[in-house]
Amino acid sequence: MASPMENESKTRITARSSLIDSIKGCGIQGVVIDKDELKQRILIPKYLRVAMCEAIQSKNSNVGAQKYDPDDEDGENNKVPEAPMVVFVNSKSGGRKGSALKQRLQELISQEQVFDLSIVKPPDFVHYGLACLESLASHGDHCAKETRDKLRIIVAGGDGTVGWILGSLAELFRQKREPVPPTGIIPLGTGNDLSRSYNWGGSFPFAWKSAVKRTLNEAITAPISRLDSWNVVVTMPAGDTVDLPHCMRYTEDYIHDQDMEGLPEKTCCFEGVFYNYFSVGMDAQVAYGFHHLRNEKPYLAQGPIANKLIYSSYSCTQGWFCTPCVSTPSLRGLKNILRLYIKKVNCSEWEVVQIPSSVRSIVCLNLHNYGSGRNPWGKLKPKYLEKRGFVEAHADDGLLEIFGLKEGWHASFVMVELISAKHIAQAAAIRMEVRGGDWKKGFMQMDGEPWKQPMHEEYSTFVDIVRAPYQSRMLTRE
């Protein structure tokens, strides 16, 4: 496991109330920050930000680098700020606040440093925008090099949007184009668990105009923490099709272990990366139904509060609270159709883990902010940790916490933190083998993006989860 840099703090998991975070965002601190002074500390020199934009627009990193000469600019404008900053905004998030937030950010920084994700995709920023700075730096432009080295990124959006940015930035690790810019968050989503984990808040603040100014100001000096990311590969019998969420893509590069019995000769694979959680079972089924309802009737979901109300009511219609009254296969426990294998730290052998018969949803959790700031794993006492062979959970410890949720009543008590979830294991790698039998379909989700998974009566479907070799760099609000 990579050791944290000297200026990078150990990530501790926190869960905060959305209401409290919103009230804190109304504080006077955001008002007293001088706008001109803030801009001076984060504004990228004009020739550089224009060059980046033209490189992205033309999808050619050399266009901007060749067109602009720093010697043609006023020397005063070429001064590198304390923390050059780029902001990505999901203008469709935040219950109609995204578009207004974009305008506010452009006022506080500049139009060229605020990217609307509906127009500029994160991979294009990495492949062309950052590459433009690197090209200028390679030709002796010290201003471009210092800007690239000191760059910080802010993401205004929900967990899915933040994960999209982090996944794109991970390409820099693989291409050895370091340093990778650290990322801060302005929460615009429904759950905002990534934002909560790094103290950026659980909801979009009431007094958002001053709060945004405060966020930018705090991001200038915010310390850097590490965040594990986890690669997921789903291997299934060929022939069935899956309507994949944005977080997954089909792949042909995955090499199967020889001990993966139960697969036919022809298989199909898709993969993705998650930062918070992966789950299979009833919670994913509820999420799948909610997402489809929201897509079909978007007028029902006009903000985080409306989303949560719809989500809660929808879970009551999916049978999670009515187990004794029904006997359909999709509502039974997972024990009879799912086998769970884990690898512990520094262990190469798979270990079979027993699944309690009452469990109807299994969650593999990284952050311990789940379902809008809940902590289903719980704050476990040292004696219990020692007894179970567990360690205290962190977002950068190379471990996933695996827990189960029973019927809806159990899940409800877990969500209000009256009890903990059913602790199953801690693992450095996970394999799930699912065989349908009577089940024709199952449901899975990853960081809130669910999908319907076909089940085969004769052959198995495998889910492999391993830690990615690179940790994301996150800005932590103090």
Secondary structure, DSSP 8 states (H G I E B T S, - for coil): -----TTEE--------HHHHHHHTTSTHHHHS-HHHHHHHH---HHHHHHHHHHHHHT-HHHHHHH--GGGS-GGGG---SS-EEEEE-TT-TTTHHHHHHHHHHHHS-GGGEEETTTS-HHHIIIIIIHHHHHHHHTT-HHHHHHHHH-EEEEEE-HHHHHHHHHHHHHHHHTT------EEEEE-SSS-HHHHHTTS-SS--TTHHHHHHHHHHHHHH--EEEE--EEEEEEEETT------TTEEEES-----TT-TT--SSEEEEEEEESSEEEEEHHHHHHHHHHHHHHH-GGG--SHHHHHHHHHHHHTTTTTT-GGG---GGGS-STTTEEEEEE-TT--S-EEE---TT--EEEEESSS-BTTTB-TT----HHHHHHHT-----TTSS-EEEEEE-SHHHHHHHHTTSS--EEEEEESEEEEEEE-TT-SEEEEEETTEEEEEE--SSSEEEEEEEE-SS-EEEE---
